[in-house]
Amino acid sequence: MNREQLIEIVREQMPEKRWQHTLGVMETSVRLAEQYGADPAKAELAAILHDYCKYWQVDEQAEVVRESGRDLEVLEYDKQLWHAPAAAWIAEETFQIEDEDILNAIRYHTSGRPNMSLLEKIVGLADYIEPGRDFPGVERLRELAATSLDEALLAGFEGTIRVLLDQRKIVYPLTLLTRNDLVAKLNM
Amino acid sequence: MNREQLIEIVREQMPEKRWQHTLGVMETSVRLAEQYGADPAKAELAAILHDYCKYWQVDEQAEVVRESGRDLEVLEYDKQLWHAPAAAWIAEETFQIEDEDILNAIRYHTSGRPNMSLLEKIVGLADYIEPGRDFPGVERLRELAATSLDEALLAGFEGTIRVLLDQRKIVYPLTLLTRNDLVAKLNM
């Protein structure tokens, strides 16, 4: 399957608006990869697939996560988190992607994790700052991204945590561990 | 050893200002116990001992935690957290307190934990709102405490988390798990 065929299949999984978001994440991931010295082709491939399951029925997303036999603890948390590990499993099983770094960039694009790889950081940050995103603080993230991947990502995850605190929603513990890990490294 | 003898020994462990804080936590713990139906004597005993190790050298605090053989993960986090499990061990070993609820109220007074007991909540909240405390938001905690132990405690832990985010310091994961647990129960 070539790039264009894959893109057509991905596009069919989601409404047009979300597809435009995926295009934005692809473009931003490639740009960040070039800027920070990662492989642009890997970054683009992870970006193409990162939201593959986002508009599936949530019980289908859960089924895929269960089928994968890993990341099962995510099912005890918000449904918004399920599409990431589900898409990583689809990438591996349906599209035969074997590169662990690409799979992990898909798997952890929402929550992050401690010790994120460069590729994981790039796709996670691209998801926050792609041109279609418009939330309070996104401009600051884009400014930070120009000089520091880690500072931008930290600001992104902290923003997420603060919104969840404000909205009285559960904060996914892995997101806090990711934020703590970035703080520890940046404060060194 | 009677109450007065214990109080004299505790008083010798800390500067006068911290002793005044302990007196405030004792008074507030007794009041909250009476208000919310816990045992005032247990609440007072936990309060008397909760900061026993607070002004010890940090390496002595760490030594006591290691000696206890539990809560060892706390040693990977901020030193401000060590005095609580250290004091729980002193309460058990030096003062032969066997009541697990009292020991846990001491052990978790800083971080909380999911599924806190009534006594644990009381001592944890008293530590936030005793009359000597003066930080932004403390008056709101005192108001909430008049009607809901859980709402007041949630506001306390959330305040702690926000301050740590603002100060770019590590958030102890157990504090977030405690906050999530309170949110889940209050949102039911």
Interface residues (C-beta under 8 A of the other chain):
Chain A: E158 I161 R162 L165 R168 K169 I170 V171 P173 L176 L177 R179 N180 V183 A184 L186 N187
Chain B: E158 I161 R162 L165 R168 K169 I170 V171 P173 L176 L177 R179 N180 V183 A184 L186 N187
